[in-house]
Amino acid sequence: AEDIRITDEVGLKLRVLDTLPTEFGGDSFIQVIFEKLRIFQFTQYERVMYLDADVLAHCSLDYLFEESVKDPSERLVMDNFFGAGSGSPLNAGLVMVKPEEGDWERIQEIIAERDRLNGTAFDHTYGWGYPIVKPEDHWSTQSRAFQKGWGFHGGQGDQGLLFHYLRYEKHSVTQLHQHLESWEEIDVNVTLPNGTIAWTKGKSQSKNYNKTNPLNQFGCHEKVGYKHVWHPNAPRAPGSDIEHFLGEWKPWMLRPRYVYKIQIACDGLVNLTSRYDVENQYSLWCHTLKDVIDTYGVTGLDLTDWAKTQATALAKSSIGFALKDNSHYERLINARLNQTANATGAN
């Protein structure tokens, strides 16, 4: 296949995961978001970064890996990292984790326990097993601070589960929202990078605010020519180092009446010499796709007549864009547990 040929040329190593079986059959949004949690199975790696398929990076994000493995007294990023969304404390489009033995099994236990206690209804107070009521446990989004409860966008899905596990069980985690914030288990107060003070809190948990976001020194936001959608007023690396095409506004899935935006963006690439000269996120997507076509000799894609040749066929999603049916979680975890039991019995 064309995509396999290109990844081979680039030198990417692909690992195809077995598909999670479900009672209801076929693909579903809940199945897809559950699958991303399998990054915790990659325990052979020191760190694993998950990126949604609708994320484009402006530059290398390796600095997250490099900072997280430094000496604890020097690092700017803890073992795990995530950024806040506009309506939630965690945007699952970019997540870095330190996979450890027992993580995957523990996540399944959390899901099973939630289903046992609440059935198909999601408890916005208890959430995934930790009621967010104490001030020190409050969470922040990109624009709002000190929020409580589990009623945020995606709280009943992958975003809520990842937030619970990384923040309240893994503990060693850095979050990007209005600024950089880190938590880590320590025994005494210590001085963290840039002179900030961490103090013990709750169950030996510490908190560090850094309003200057020192990660900006590693990013490439200064090269990006257009006003960034995520962080239009101030660079917040790594959020300003990626473009995340959210929801139904993906360039390859725009509704017919909006396809002209893509055609205009693609037609405007004639005089561009760099990806950083693009005018908006749609131009970035066109430029990236054109670069792949030209570099690797991809056939069958014509950007000069995109609206007629490609847009209609791609502007649909068989699985939707958001989590709607909580009962799917119960069936998913049962299917996974049954699969594990069958595999054990076969051995």
C-alpha positions as CSV (number, residue, x, y, z in Angstrom):
1,A,0.0,0.0,0.0
2,E,1.1,3.6,-0.7
3,D,1.1,4.6,3.0
4,I,3.3,1.6,3.9
5,R,5.7,2.4,1.1
6,I,6.1,6.0,2.3
7,T,6.6,5.0,6.0
8,D,9.3,2.5,4.9
9,E,11.1,5.2,2.9
10,V,11.0,7.6,5.9
11,G,12.3,4.9,8.2
12,L,9.4,4.6,10.5
13,K,8.8,1.4,12.4
14,L,5.2,0.3,12.4
15,R,3.6,-2.0,14.9
16,V,0.1,-3.1,14.0
17,L,-2.0,-3.8,17.1
18,D,-4.6,-6.5,17.3
19,T,-8.1,-5.0,17.1
20,L,-10.1,-4.9,20.3
21,P,-13.2,-7.1,19.9
22,T,-16.6,-5.7,20.7
23,E,-20.1,-7.2,21.1
24,F,-21.6,-4.6,18.8
25,G,-19.1,-5.1,16.0
26,G,-17.4,-2.6,13.6
27,D,-15.7,0.6,14.4
28,S,-17.0,3.1,16.9
29,F,-15.8,6.3,18.4
30,I,-15.5,4.8,21.9
31,Q,-13.5,1.9,20.5
32,V,-11.0,4.2,18.9
33,I,-10.4,6.4,21.9
34,F,-10.1,3.3,24.2
35,E,-7.4,1.9,21.9
36,K,-5.1,4.9,22.5
37,L,-4.8,3.9,26.1
38,R,-2.7,0.9,24.9
39,I,0.3,3.2,24.8
40,F,0.8,2.0,28.4
41,Q,1.5,-1.5,27.0
42,F,4.8,-0.2,25.4
43,T,6.8,-0.9,28.5
44,Q,10.0,-1.6,26.4
45,Y,10.3,2.2,25.9
46,E,11.3,4.8,28.5
47,R,8.8,7.3,27.2
48,V,6.0,7.1,24.7
49,M,4.3,10.0,23.0
50,Y,0.8,9.7,21.6
51,L,-0.4,12.0,18.8
52,D,-3.9,12.0,17.3
53,A,-4.0,11.3,13.6
54,D,-5.3,14.9,13.1
55,V,-2.2,16.5,14.7
56,L,0.5,18.1,12.6
57,A,3.8,19.1,14.3
58,H,5.5,22.3,13.2
59,C,8.8,21.0,14.5
60,S,10.4,18.3,16.6
61,L,8.9,17.6,20.0
62,D,11.8,15.6,21.2
63,Y,12.5,18.2,23.9
64,L,9.7,16.7,25.9
65,F,11.5,13.3,26.0
66,E,14.8,14.9,26.7
67,E,13.6,17.1,29.6
68,S,11.6,14.3,31.2
69,V,14.6,12.0,31.6
70,K,17.0,14.6,33.1
71,D,18.0,14.6,36.8
72,P,14.9,15.3,38.9
73,S,16.5,18.5,40.2
74,E,17.0,19.9,36.7
75,R,14.1,18.7,34.5
76,L,11.3,20.9,33.4
77,V,9.0,18.0,32.5
78,M,8.0,15.2,34.8
79,D,7.6,11.5,33.8
80,N,4.3,12.2,32.1
81,F,3.0,15.2,30.2
82,F,-0.3,16.5,28.8
83,G,-1.8,19.8,27.8
84,A,-5.2,21.3,28.7
85,G,-8.0,21.7,26.2
86,S,-10.4,24.6,25.8
87,G,-13.0,22.9,27.9
88,S,-11.1,20.2,29.7
89,P,-7.9,19.8,31.8
90,L,-6.5,17.3,29.3
91,N,-6.5,17.3,25.5
92,A,-5.8,13.7,24.4
93,G,-4.3,14.8,21.1
94,L,-0.8,15.0,22.6
95,V,0.1,12.9,25.6
96,M,3.5,11.7,26.7
97,V,3.7,8.8,29.3
98,K,6.2,6.7,31.1
99,P,4.8,3.2,30.6
100,E,5.4,0.8,33.5
101,E,4.5,-2.7,34.3
102,G,1.0,-2.9,35.7
103,D,-0.3,0.3,34.1
104,W,-2.5,-1.4,31.5
105,E,-3.9,-3.8,34.0
106,R,-4.6,-1.0,36.5
107,I,-6.5,1.1,33.8
108,Q,-8.7,-1.9,33.1
109,E,-9.4,-2.2,36.8
110,I,-10.4,1.4,37.0
111,I,-12.9,1.0,34.2
112,A,-14.3,-2.2,35.6
113,E,-14.7,-0.6,39.0
114,R,-16.4,2.5,37.6
115,D,-18.9,0.3,35.7
116,R,-19.5,-1.8,38.9
117,L,-20.3,1.2,41.0
118,N,-22.2,3.4,38.5
119,G,-23.3,1.1,35.6
120,T,-23.7,3.0,32.4
121,A,-24.3,6.4,34.1
122,F,-21.2,8.5,34.7
123,D,-20.9,10.1,38.1
124,H,-19.7,13.7,37.7
125,T,-18.7,13.9,41.3
126,Y,-16.9,10.5,41.7
127,G,-15.7,10.4,38.1
128,W,-13.1,7.6,37.6
129,G,-12.6,7.0,41.2
130,Y,-11.4,10.3,42.7
131,P,-13.8,13.1,43.7
132,I,-12.4,16.4,42.7
133,V,-13.6,18.6,45.6
134,K,-10.6,19.8,47.6
135,P,-9.0,23.0,46.4
136,E,-5.6,21.3,45.9
137,D,-7.2,18.9,43.5
138,H,-8.9,21.5,41.3
139,W,-8.0,21.5,37.6
140,S,-7.5,24.1,34.9
141,T,-8.2,24.5,31.2
142,Q,-6.5,26.7,28.7
143,S,-8.4,29.7,29.9
144,R,-10.1,28.8,33.2
145,A,-8.5,27.9,36.6
146,F,-9.5,26.1,39.8
147,Q,-12.4,24.0,38.4
148,K,-13.8,21.0,40.2
149,G,-15.9,17.9,39.4
150,W,-15.8,15.6,36.4
151,G,-18.3,17.4,34.2
152,F,-15.7,18.7,31.7
153,H,-15.7,17.9,28.0
154,G,-14.6,14.3,27.5
155,G,-14.7,13.6,31.3
156,Q,-16.5,10.3,30.8
157,G,-14.1,9.3,28.0
158,D,-10.4,9.0,27.3
159,Q,-9.7,12.5,28.4
160,G,-11.2,12.0,31.8
161,L,-9.6,8.5,32.3
162,L,-6.2,9.7,31.3
163,F,-6.4,12.8,33.5
164,H,-7.4,10.6,36.5
165,Y,-4.7,8.1,36.0
166,L,-1.8,10.5,35.3
167,R,-2.8,13.2,37.8
168,Y,-4.1,11.1,40.7
169,E,-2.4,7.7,40.4
170,K,0.8,8.2,38.4
171,H,1.4,11.5,40.2
172,S,4.6,12.5,38.4
173,V,3.1,14.7,35.7
174,T,3.4,18.1,34.0
175,Q,0.4,19.9,32.6
176,L,0.4,22.9,30.2
177,H,-2.7,25.2,30.6
178,Q,-2.3,29.0,31.1
179,H,1.2,28.1,32.3
180,L,3.3,25.1,33.2
181,E,2.3,23.1,36.2
182,S,3.9,20.0,37.7
183,W,3.1,17.5,40.4
184,E,5.6,15.0,41.9
185,E,5.7,12.8,45.0
186,I,8.4,14.2,47.3
187,D,9.2,14.0,51.0
188,V,10.3,17.5,51.7
189,N,10.1,21.0,50.1
190,V,12.6,21.4,47.3
191,T,13.7,24.1,44.9
192,L,12.8,23.2,41.3
193,P,14.2,24.7,38.0
194,N,14.1,28.5,37.7
195,G,14.0,28.9,41.4
196,T,10.4,27.8,41.9
197,I,9.4,26.1,45.1
198,A,7.6,22.8,45.3
199,W,5.8,21.9,48.5
200,T,4.3,18.7,49.8
201,K,0.5,18.5,49.4
202,G,-2.0,15.8,50.0
203,K,-0.5,12.3,49.9
204,S,3.1,13.5,49.6
205,Q,2.2,15.3,46.4
206,S,3.9,18.6,45.3
207,K,2.9,21.4,43.1
208,N,5.0,23.8,41.0
209,Y,3.7,26.8,39.1
210,N,5.9,28.3,36.4
211,K,4.1,31.2,34.7
212,T,7.0,31.8,32.3
213,N,6.7,28.4,30.6
214,P,10.4,27.7,30.1
215,L,9.5,25.1,27.4
216,N,9.1,28.0,25.0
217,Q,12.9,28.1,24.6
218,F,12.7,24.7,22.8
219,G,9.7,25.4,20.6
220,C,9.4,26.8,17.1
221,H,6.5,29.2,17.6
222,E,8.6,32.2,16.5
223,K,8.8,30.7,13.0
224,V,5.1,30.1,12.6
225,G,3.7,33.0,10.5
226,Y,0.0,32.8,11.2
227,K,-1.9,33.4,14.4
228,H,-2.1,30.1,16.2
229,V,-5.6,28.8,16.9
230,W,-4.7,27.2,20.2
231,H,-2.6,30.0,21.7
232,P,-3.2,33.2,19.7
233,N,-2.0,35.7,22.3
234,A,1.1,33.9,23.8
235,P,3.2,31.0,22.8
236,R,2.8,27.9,25.0
237,A,5.1,25.2,23.9
238,P,4.4,22.4,23.0
239,G,0.8,23.5,22.3
240,S,2.0,26.2,20.0
241,D,4.3,23.7,18.2
242,I,1.5,21.6,16.8
243,E,-1.7,22.1,14.9
244,H,-4.6,20.0,16.1
245,F,-7.5,19.9,13.6
246,L,-10.4,19.4,16.0
247,G,-13.9,17.9,15.5
248,E,-15.5,18.4,12.2
249,W,-13.1,21.1,11.0
250,K,-10.5,18.8,9.7
251,P,-9.3,20.0,6.2
252,W,-10.0,16.5,4.7
253,M,-13.5,16.3,6.1
254,L,-15.0,19.7,5.7
255,R,-18.7,19.9,4.8
256,P,-19.2,20.6,1.1
257,R,-20.1,24.3,1.6
258,Y,-16.8,24.9,3.3
259,V,-14.5,23.0,0.9
260,Y,-13.7,26.2,-1.0
261,K,-11.5,27.1,2.0
262,I,-9.3,24.2,1.3
263,Q,-9.2,24.9,-2.5
264,I,-8.2,28.5,-1.8
265,A,-5.5,27.4,0.6
266,C,-4.1,24.8,-1.8
267,D,-4.2,27.2,-4.7
268,G,-2.2,29.7,-2.7
269,L,0.8,27.5,-2.3
270,V,2.4,28.5,-5.6
271,N,4.6,31.3,-4.2
272,L,5.4,29.7,-0.8
273,T,9.0,28.6,-0.1
274,S,8.5,27.4,3.5
275,R,5.8,25.7,5.6
276,Y,6.2,28.6,8.1
277,D,5.0,31.1,5.4
278,V,1.5,29.6,5.4
279,E,-1.5,31.9,6.2
280,N,-3.6,29.6,8.2
281,Q,-4.0,26.0,9.4
282,Y,-5.6,24.9,6.1
283,S,-2.6,26.2,4.2
284,L,-0.3,24.3,6.5
285,W,-2.2,21.1,5.8
286,C,-2.1,21.7,2.0
287,H,1.6,22.5,2.1
288,T,2.4,19.4,4.2
289,L,0.4,17.1,1.8
290,K,2.0,18.7,-1.3
291,D,5.4,18.1,0.2
292,V,4.7,14.4,0.8
293,I,3.3,14.1,-2.8
294,D,6.3,15.7,-4.3
295,T,8.9,14.1,-2.1
296,Y,7.6,10.5,-2.3
297,G,5.9,10.5,-5.7
298,V,2.4,9.9,-4.4
299,T,-0.1,9.3,-7.2
300,G,-3.8,9.8,-7.3
301,L,-4.0,13.0,-5.3
302,D,-4.6,16.3,-7.2
303,L,-4.5,19.4,-5.0
304,T,-5.4,21.6,-8.0
305,D,-8.9,20.2,-8.1
306,W,-9.3,18.9,-4.6
307,A,-13.0,20.0,-4.2
308,K,-14.1,17.7,-7.1
309,T,-11.7,14.8,-6.8
310,Q,-11.4,14.2,-3.1
311,A,-13.5,16.3,-0.8
312,T,-16.9,14.6,-1.3
313,A,-15.5,11.1,-0.6
314,L,-13.7,12.1,2.5
315,A,-16.3,14.4,4.2
316,K,-17.9,11.7,6.3
317,S,-17.1,9.9,9.5
318,S,-18.5,6.4,10.1
319,I,-17.7,6.7,13.8
320,G,-18.6,10.3,14.6
321,F,-16.6,13.0,16.3
322,A,-17.6,12.7,20.0
323,L,-18.4,10.2,22.8
324,K,-22.1,9.8,23.2
325,D,-22.9,6.3,24.6
326,N,-21.3,5.6,28.0
327,S,-22.6,2.0,28.0
328,H,-20.0,1.2,25.3
329,Y,-17.3,1.3,28.0
330,E,-18.9,-1.7,29.9
331,R,-19.0,-3.8,26.7
332,L,-15.5,-2.8,25.7
333,I,-13.9,-3.7,29.1
334,N,-15.9,-7.0,29.2
335,A,-14.6,-7.8,25.7
336,R,-11.0,-7.1,26.7
337,L,-11.2,-9.1,29.9
338,N,-12.8,-12.0,28.0
339,Q,-10.1,-11.9,25.4
340,T,-7.4,-11.9,28.1
341,A,-9.1,-14.8,29.9
342,N,-9.4,-16.8,26.7
343,A,-5.7,-16.2,25.9
344,T,-4.7,-17.3,29.3
345,G,-6.9,-20.4,29.0
346,A,-5.4,-21.3,25.6
347,N,-1.9,-21.1,27.1
